[in-house]
């Protein structure tokens, strides 16, 4: 898939999500230990959970479980009884859940101190949008590819509906590379501007979302995606550069 076509279909997938997975509203409390989500990037039901994670501003340890994968799929069956996705484990409460609707309700009740937004209650609407996003990506982020396993999980600054971050998450899924998902959802008007434009019109830009604050301090700018590989010391922006790096280092 060419870079232009890849971005175009990713942008259409973002639009099909109907505005979900873009903005973050801080959770009432953050979990002390990372939530653990076993999922597939291209799965429409997994996407609904990741949208909720962005909305609640919750980071998570992502264990990719693509079809044909052998690293984490057997573990899910051992932990929960079946290979069904998404599967959430919360080490803070010892809860383990299947079913996107149950996971979403749990996340809002446990960390949001509020019910899931009304948009989550109309299942036929939000599931259709998520299915549309999967169809547009033509199977990306669903099937395993042979890859080398890193010793330590990677870290990715991302928010669910980012058309730039989506191809990176798809590749991480296909390569079965675990990673810490650092939410960088938008919380103020200037977050919506592209970094190059924002740098010109708001050189004194100061983010308010916690991971955007960390990213600015760490890298000197805020842009998504941003990859950290503790195994090699590599840190980088730009979707296509990250994809080339992952393919060269692990595929």
C-alpha positions, 0 to 999 in steps of 0.5 A: 500500500502506497504511503498516500493510499495508506494515509487516505484509508486511515483518515477515512477510518478515523472519520468512520469512528464518528469523533470517538477516540480523539479527545481525552477527559481525565479519569477520576483516578489513574490505575497504579499499575498498567491495565493489560489489554489483549487485542488486535488493532484491526478488530472492530470490537477491540477498537471500541475499547481503545476508543474508551481508553482514549476518552478516559485518558488511560494508558495500557499495556497492549499485548497484540493477539493477531490471527495466527499469533502464537505469543499471547493468544494461548495465554488469553485462553489460559487466563480466561478460558477462550481465545476471544478478543478484546480481553482486559486484565486489571492487576489493580482489581484482579478483574478479567473481562471479555466483551467490549461493552462489559469492558467499557462499562467497567472502565467508566465505572472503575476509573471514570466515576461516571457511566459510559457516554450516551454514544456508547449505549447505541451499540448498532451505531458505534459498532457500525462505525468501528466495522467501517474502519476495519473494512477500510483498512482491508485486513491491516492489523489482523494477521500475524507476521514472523518477527523477532520478540524484543526483550522489553516492551516498546512505548508508543505515544498515540491516541486511538483515532490518529490516522498517523498512529494507526498504521504503526499500531497495525504493524505492532499487532502484526509483528506481535510486539507488546507495547505500552500505549501512552494516551495523547488525546486532545484536551484543548483547541490548540491540540487539534492543529498539525504540529508544523502549523502549531509551531508557527501560530503558537510558539508558546504552546503548552499542552495540558494533557499529561502525556503531551506534557511529558512528550514536550519535555522529552522530545521538544515537541508534541506530535503523534505517533512517537515511538520509544524502543528501550531495547535500542535507545531509539526514539522517533516521530513520523509514522513512515519512519517508525514503520521502516524502523520496526520492519528493519529491526524486528520483522 
